[in-house]
Amino acid sequence: AELPYSSAHGIISSFRYVFVTGISDATIGIFDRARNEFIKEVATDFPIPHNLAVNRNGSLLLVSHSGSNATRVSFYNIDRSGQLVKLTDYESGLNPFGVLSY
């Protein structure tokens, strides 16, 4: 089934969950793959959430924020229910277009 999401841009899955950036809304959408349903939308602290990465064990989500003045990558813990808990932001330098996982 199709699950629409406004201004979707970056997308990545982490085992059971799918995360999508709402690039013009400054949000991250969380979807449950097993139930094929939308869980929640989380507002980001910075505009233009662009690309996403998840670490190998699926416990950490990285979000780059793009734009001519953007300098941040945000880190979120992914809990067992797919909820995001903001950990910190990293000052990456100008316009961190993408992120890598580790």
Summary of the structure (lengths in Angstrom):
residues: 102
radius of gyration: 12.6
end to end distance: 31.1
largest distance: 39.3
contacts: 306
relative contact order: 0.21
helix: 0%
strand: 52%
